[in-house]
Amino acid sequence: MTDLNRTPTNTSPRRPFFFRRGPMETIATVLIATGFLMLFQPFALVLYTYSLVTLLAGTVMFIIVSKFPE
């Protein structure tokens, strides 16, 4: 006996990794933390030089990714 009125439980298509909110928020958070650590380390001037760029890239990425559907 078949049920013709039954709907599939998962109607949303599987999204690629780069369009999923959870993993991309994690990557953005790691990027922000990396920029923060680069900013406060006393060893390498190169890391300090690129810390603000890394921090801002992670922040912008987090803002954009937080708008993705779950």
Distance bins in CASP14 RR format, pairs under 12 A and 6 or more apart:
PFRMAT RR
TARGET T0000
AUTHOR 0000-0000-0000
RMODE 2
METHOD distances of the structure
MODEL  1
12 19 0 0 0 0 0 1 0 0 0 0 0
12 20 0 0 0 0 0 1 0 0 0 0 0
12 69 0 0 0 0 1 0 0 0 0 0 0
12 70 0 0 0 0 1 0 0 0 0 0 0
13 19 0 0 0 0 0 1 0 0 0 0 0
13 20 0 0 0 0 0 1 0 0 0 0 0
13 69 0 0 0 0 0 1 0 0 0 0 0
14 20 0 0 0 0 1 0 0 0 0 0 0
15 21 0 0 0 0 1 0 0 0 0 0 0
15 22 0 0 0 0 0 1 0 0 0 0 0
15 23 0 0 0 0 0 1 0 0 0 0 0
15 24 0 0 0 0 0 1 0 0 0 0 0
15 68 0 0 0 0 1 0 0 0 0 0 0
15 69 0 0 0 0 1 0 0 0 0 0 0
15 70 0 0 0 0 0 1 0 0 0 0 0
16 23 0 0 0 0 0 1 0 0 0 0 0
16 24 0 0 0 0 0 1 0 0 0 0 0
16 68 0 0 0 0 0 1 0 0 0 0 0
17 23 1 0 0 1 0 0 0 0 0 0 0
17 24 0 0 0 0 1 0 0 0 0 0 0
17 26 0 0 0 0 0 1 0 0 0 0 0
17 27 0 0 0 0 1 0 0 0 0 0 0
17 68 0 0 0 0 0 1 0 0 0 0 0
18 24 1 0 0 1 0 0 0 0 0 0 0
18 27 0 0 0 0 1 0 0 0 0 0 0
18 28 0 0 0 0 0 1 0 0 0 0 0
18 61 0 0 0 0 0 1 0 0 0 0 0
18 64 0 0 0 0 0 1 0 0 0 0 0
18 65 0 0 0 0 1 0 0 0 0 0 0
18 68 0 0 0 0 1 0 0 0 0 0 0
19 64 0 0 0 0 0 1 0 0 0 0 0
19 65 0 0 0 0 1 0 0 0 0 0 0
19 67 0 0 0 0 0 1 0 0 0 0 0
19 68 1 0 0 1 0 0 0 0 0 0 0
19 69 0 0 0 0 1 0 0 0 0 0 0
19 70 0 0 0 0 0 1 0 0 0 0 0
20 26 0 0 0 0 0 1 0 0 0 0 0
20 27 0 0 0 0 0 1 0 0 0 0 0
20 65 0 0 0 0 1 0 0 0 0 0 0
20 68 1 0 0 1 0 0 0 0 0 0 0
20 69 0 0 0 0 1 0 0 0 0 0 0
20 70 0 0 0 0 1 0 0 0 0 0 0
21 27 0 0 0 0 0 1 0 0 0 0 0
21 28 0 0 0 0 0 1 0 0 0 0 0
21 61 0 0 0 0 0 1 0 0 0 0 0
21 62 0 0 0 0 0 1 0 0 0 0 0
21 64 0 0 0 0 0 1 0 0 0 0 0
21 65 1 0 0 1 0 0 0 0 0 0 0
21 66 1 0 0 1 0 0 0 0 0 0 0
21 67 0 0 0 0 1 0 0 0 0 0 0
21 68 1 0 1 0 0 0 0 0 0 0 0
21 69 1 0 0 1 0 0 0 0 0 0 0
21 70 1 0 1 0 0 0 0 0 0 0 0
22 28 0 0 0 0 1 0 0 0 0 0 0
22 29 0 0 0 0 1 0 0 0 0 0 0
22 62 0 0 0 0 0 1 0 0 0 0 0
22 65 1 0 0 1 0 0 0 0 0 0 0
22 66 0 0 0 0 1 0 0 0 0 0 0
22 68 0 0 0 0 1 0 0 0 0 0 0
22 69 0 0 0 0 0 1 0 0 0 0 0
22 70 1 0 0 1 0 0 0 0 0 0 0
23 29 0 0 0 0 0 1 0 0 0 0 0
23 30 0 0 0 0 0 1 0 0 0 0 0
23 65 0 0 0 0 1 0 0 0 0 0 0
23 68 0 0 0 0 0 1 0 0 0 0 0
23 70 0 0 0 0 0 1 0 0 0 0 0
24 30 0 0 0 0 0 1 0 0 0 0 0
24 31 0 0 0 0 0 1 0 0 0 0 0
24 58 0 0 0 0 0 1 0 0 0 0 0
24 61 1 0 0 1 0 0 0 0 0 0 0
24 62 0 0 0 0 1 0 0 0 0 0 0
24 63 0 0 0 0 0 1 0 0 0 0 0
24 64 0 0 0 0 1 0 0 0 0 0 0
24 65 1 0 1 0 0 0 0 0 0 0 0
24 66 0 0 0 0 1 0 0 0 0 0 0
24 67 0 0 0 0 0 1 0 0 0 0 0
24 68 1 0 0 1 0 0 0 0 0 0 0
24 69 0 0 0 0 0 1 0 0 0 0 0
24 70 0 0 0 0 0 1 0 0 0 0 0
25 31 0 0 0 0 0 1 0 0 0 0 0
25 32 0 0 0 0 0 1 0 0 0 0 0
25 58 0 0 0 0 0 1 0 0 0 0 0
25 61 0 0 0 0 1 0 0 0 0 0 0
25 62 1 0 0 1 0 0 0 0 0 0 0
25 63 0 0 0 0 0 1 0 0 0 0 0
25 64 0 0 0 0 0 1 0 0 0 0 0
25 65 1 0 1 0 0 0 0 0 0 0 0
25 66 1 0 0 1 0 0 0 0 0 0 0
25 67 0 0 0 0 0 1 0 0 0 0 0
25 68 0 0 0 0 1 0 0 0 0 0 0
25 70 0 0 0 0 0 1 0 0 0 0 0
26 32 0 0 0 0 0 1 0 0 0 0 0
26 33 0 0 0 0 0 1 0 0 0 0 0
26 58 0 0 0 0 0 1 0 0 0 0 0
26 61 0 0 0 0 0 1 0 0 0 0 0
26 62 0 0 0 0 0 1 0 0 0 0 0
26 65 0 0 0 0 1 0 0 0 0 0 0
27 33 0 0 0 0 0 1 0 0 0 0 0
27 34 0 0 0 0 0 1 0 0 0 0 0
27 57 0 0 0 0 0 1 0 0 0 0 0
27 58 0 0 0 0 1 0 0 0 0 0 0
27 61 1 0 0 1 0 0 0 0 0 0 0
27 62 0 0 0 0 1 0 0 0 0 0 0
27 64 0 0 0 0 0 1 0 0 0 0 0
27 65 0 0 0 0 1 0 0 0 0 0 0
28 34 0 0 0 0 0 1 0 0 0 0 0
28 35 0 0 0 0 0 1 0 0 0 0 0
28 54 0 0 0 0 0 1 0 0 0 0 0
28 55 0 0 0 0 0 1 0 0 0 0 0
28 56 0 0 0 0 0 1 0 0 0 0 0
28 57 0 0 0 0 1 0 0 0 0 0 0
28 58 1 0 1 0 0 0 0 0 0 0 0
28 59 1 0 0 1 0 0 0 0 0 0 0
28 60 0 0 0 0 1 0 0 0 0 0 0
28 61 1 0 1 0 0 0 0 0 0 0 0
28 62 1 1 0 0 0 0 0 0 0 0 0
28 63 0 0 0 0 1 0 0 0 0 0 0
28 64 0 0 0 0 1 0 0 0 0 0 0
28 65 1 0 1 0 0 0 0 0 0 0 0
28 66 0 0 0 0 1 0 0 0 0 0 0
28 68 0 0 0 0 0 1 0 0 0 0 0
29 35 0 0 0 0 0 1 0 0 0 0 0
29 36 0 0 0 0 0 1 0 0 0 0 0
29 55 0 0 0 0 0 1 0 0 0 0 0
29 58 0 0 0 0 1 0 0 0 0 0 0
29 59 0 0 0 0 0 1 0 0 0 0 0
29 61 0 0 0 0 1 0 0 0 0 0 0
29 62 1 0 0 1 0 0 0 0 0 0 0
29 65 0 0 0 0 1 0 0 0 0 0 0
29 66 0 0 0 0 0 1 0 0 0 0 0
30 36 0 0 0 0 0 1 0 0 0 0 0
30 37 0 0 0 0 0 1 0 0 0 0 0
30 54 0 0 0 0 0 1 0 0 0 0 0
30 55 0 0 0 0 0 1 0 0 0 0 0
30 57 0 0 0 0 0 1 0 0 0 0 0
30 58 0 0 0 0 1 0 0 0 0 0 0
30 61 0 0 0 0 0 1 0 0 0 0 0
30 62 0 0 0 0 0 1 0 0 0 0 0
31 37 0 0 0 0 0 1 0 0 0 0 0
31 38 0 0 0 0 0 1 0 0 0 0 0
31 50 0 0 0 0 0 1 0 0 0 0 0
31 51 0 0 0 0 0 1 0 0 0 0 0
31 53 0 0 0 0 0 1 0 0 0 0 0
31 54 1 0 0 1 0 0 0 0 0 0 0
31 55 0 0 0 0 1 0 0 0 0 0 0
31 56 0 0 0 0 1 0 0 0 0 0 0
31 57 1 0 0 1 0 0 0 0 0 0 0
31 58 1 1 0 0 0 0 0 0 0 0 0
31 59 0 0 0 0 1 0 0 0 0 0 0
31 60 0 0 0 0 1 0 0 0 0 0 0
31 61 1 0 0 1 0 0 0 0 0 0 0
31 62 0 0 0 0 1 0 0 0 0 0 0
31 65 0 0 0 0 0 1 0 0 0 0 0
32 38 0 0 0 0 0 1 0 0 0 0 0
32 39 0 0 0 0 0 1 0 0 0 0 0
32 51 0 0 0 0 0 1 0 0 0 0 0
32 52 0 0 0 0 0 1 0 0 0 0 0
32 54 0 0 0 0 1 0 0 0 0 0 0
32 55 1 0 0 1 0 0 0 0 0 0 0
32 56 0 0 0 0 1 0 0 0 0 0 0
32 57 0 0 0 0 1 0 0 0 0 0 0
32 58 1 0 1 0 0 0 0 0 0 0 0
32 59 1 0 0 1 0 0 0 0 0 0 0
32 60 0 0 0 0 0 1 0 0 0 0 0
32 61 0 0 0 0 1 0 0 0 0 0 0
32 62 1 0 0 1 0 0 0 0 0 0 0
32 63 0 0 0 0 0 1 0 0 0 0 0
32 65 0 0 0 0 0 1 0 0 0 0 0
33 39 0 0 0 0 0 1 0 0 0 0 0
33 40 0 0 0 0 0 1 0 0 0 0 0
33 51 0 0 0 0 0 1 0 0 0 0 0
33 54 0 0 0 0 1 0 0 0 0 0 0
33 55 0 0 0 0 1 0 0 0 0 0 0
33 58 0 0 0 0 1 0 0 0 0 0 0
33 59 0 0 0 0 0 1 0 0 0 0 0
33 62 0 0 0 0 0 1 0 0 0 0 0
34 40 0 0 0 0 0 1 0 0 0 0 0
34 41 0 0 0 0 0 1 0 0 0 0 0
34 47 0 0 0 0 1 0 0 0 0 0 0
34 50 0 0 0 0 0 1 0 0 0 0 0
34 51 0 0 0 0 1 0 0 0 0 0 0
34 53 0 0 0 0 0 1 0 0 0 0 0
34 54 1 0 1 0 0 0 0 0 0 0 0
34 55 0 0 0 0 1 0 0 0 0 0 0
34 57 0 0 0 0 1 0 0 0 0 0 0
34 58 0 0 0 0 1 0 0 0 0 0 0
35 41 0 0 0 0 1 0 0 0 0 0 0
35 47 0 0 0 0 1 0 0 0 0 0 0
35 48 0 0 0 0 1 0 0 0 0 0 0
35 49 0 0 0 0 0 1 0 0 0 0 0
35 50 0 0 0 0 1 0 0 0 0 0 0
35 51 1 0 1 0 0 0 0 0 0 0 0
35 52 1 0 0 1 0 0 0 0 0 0 0
35 53 0 0 0 0 1 0 0 0 0 0 0
35 54 1 0 1 0 0 0 0 0 0 0 0
35 55 1 0 1 0 0 0 0 0 0 0 0
35 56 0 0 0 0 1 0 0 0 0 0 0
35 57 0 0 0 0 1 0 0 0 0 0 0
35 58 0 0 0 0 1 0 0 0 0 0 0
35 59 0 0 0 0 1 0 0 0 0 0 0
36 47 0 0 0 0 0 1 0 0 0 0 0
36 48 0 0 0 0 0 1 0 0 0 0 0
36 51 1 0 0 1 0 0 0 0 0 0 0
36 52 0 0 0 0 0 1 0 0 0 0 0
36 54 0 0 0 0 1 0 0 0 0 0 0
36 55 1 0 0 1 0 0 0 0 0 0 0
36 56 0 0 0 0 0 1 0 0 0 0 0
36 58 0 0 0 0 0 1 0 0 0 0 0
36 59 0 0 0 0 0 1 0 0 0 0 0
37 43 0 0 0 0 0 1 0 0 0 0 0
37 44 0 0 0 0 0 1 0 0 0 0 0
37 47 0 0 0 0 1 0 0 0 0 0 0
37 48 0 0 0 0 0 1 0 0 0 0 0
37 50 0 0 0 0 0 1 0 0 0 0 0
37 51 0 0 0 0 1 0 0 0 0 0 0
37 54 0 0 0 0 1 0 0 0 0 0 0
37 55 0 0 0 0 1 0 0 0 0 0 0
38 44 0 0 0 0 1 0 0 0 0 0 0
38 45 0 0 0 0 0 1 0 0 0 0 0
38 46 0 0 0 0 1 0 0 0 0 0 0
38 47 1 0 1 0 0 0 0 0 0 0 0
38 48 1 0 0 1 0 0 0 0 0 0 0
38 49 0 0 0 0 1 0 0 0 0 0 0
38 50 1 0 0 1 0 0 0 0 0 0 0
38 51 1 1 0 0 0 0 0 0 0 0 0
38 52 0 0 0 0 1 0 0 0 0 0 0
38 53 0 0 0 0 1 0 0 0 0 0 0
38 54 1 0 0 1 0 0 0 0 0 0 0
38 55 1 0 0 1 0 0 0 0 0 0 0
38 57 0 0 0 0 0 1 0 0 0 0 0
39 47 0 0 0 0 1 0 0 0 0 0 0
39 48 1 0 0 1 0 0 0 0 0 0 0
39 49 0 0 0 0 0 1 0 0 0 0 0
39 50 0 0 0 0 1 0 0 0 0 0 0
39 51 1 1 0 0 0 0 0 0 0 0 0
39 52 1 0 0 1 0 0 0 0 0 0 0
39 53 0 0 0 0 0 1 0 0 0 0 0
39 54 0 0 0 0 1 0 0 0 0 0 0
39 55 1 0 0 1 0 0 0 0 0 0 0
39 56 0 0 0 0 0 1 0 0 0 0 0
40 47 0 0 0 0 1 0 0 0 0 0 0
40 48 0 0 0 0 1 0 0 0 0 0 0
40 51 0 0 0 0 1 0 0 0 0 0 0
40 55 0 0 0 0 0 1 0 0 0 0 0
41 47 1 0 1 0 0 0 0 0 0 0 0
41 48 1 0 0 1 0 0 0 0 0 0 0
41 49 0 0 0 0 0 1 0 0 0 0 0
41 50 0 0 0 0 0 1 0 0 0 0 0
41 51 0 0 0 0 1 0 0 0 0 0 0
42 48 0 0 0 0 1 0 0 0 0 0 0
44 50 0 0 0 0 1 0 0 0 0 0 0
44 51 0 0 0 0 0 1 0 0 0 0 0
45 51 0 0 0 0 0 1 0 0 0 0 0
46 53 0 0 0 0 0 1 0 0 0 0 0
46 54 0 0 0 0 0 1 0 0 0 0 0
47 53 0 0 0 0 0 1 0 0 0 0 0
47 54 0 0 0 0 1 0 0 0 0 0 0
47 55 0 0 0 0 0 1 0 0 0 0 0
48 54 0 0 0 0 0 1 0 0 0 0 0
48 55 0 0 0 0 0 1 0 0 0 0 0
50 56 0 0 0 0 0 1 0 0 0 0 0
50 57 0 0 0 0 1 0 0 0 0 0 0
51 57 0 0 0 0 0 1 0 0 0 0 0
51 58 0 0 0 0 0 1 0 0 0 0 0
52 58 0 0 0 0 0 1 0 0 0 0 0
52 59 0 0 0 0 0 1 0 0 0 0 0
53 59 0 0 0 0 0 1 0 0 0 0 0
53 60 0 0 0 0 0 1 0 0 0 0 0
54 60 0 0 0 0 0 1 0 0 0 0 0
54 61 0 0 0 0 0 1 0 0 0 0 0
55 61 0 0 0 0 0 1 0 0 0 0 0
55 62 0 0 0 0 0 1 0 0 0 0 0
56 62 0 0 0 0 0 1 0 0 0 0 0
56 63 0 0 0 0 0 1 0 0 0 0 0
57 63 0 0 0 0 0 1 0 0 0 0 0
57 64 0 0 0 0 0 1 0 0 0 0 0
58 64 0 0 0 0 1 0 0 0 0 0 0
58 65 0 0 0 0 1 0 0 0 0 0 0
58 66 0 0 0 0 0 1 0 0 0 0 0
59 65 0 0 0 0 0 1 0 0 0 0 0
59 66 0 0 0 0 0 1 0 0 0 0 0
60 66 0 0 0 0 0 1 0 0 0 0 0
60 67 0 0 0 0 0 1 0 0 0 0 0
61 67 0 0 0 0 0 1 0 0 0 0 0
61 68 0 0 0 0 0 1 0 0 0 0 0
62 68 0 0 0 0 0 1 0 0 0 0 0
END
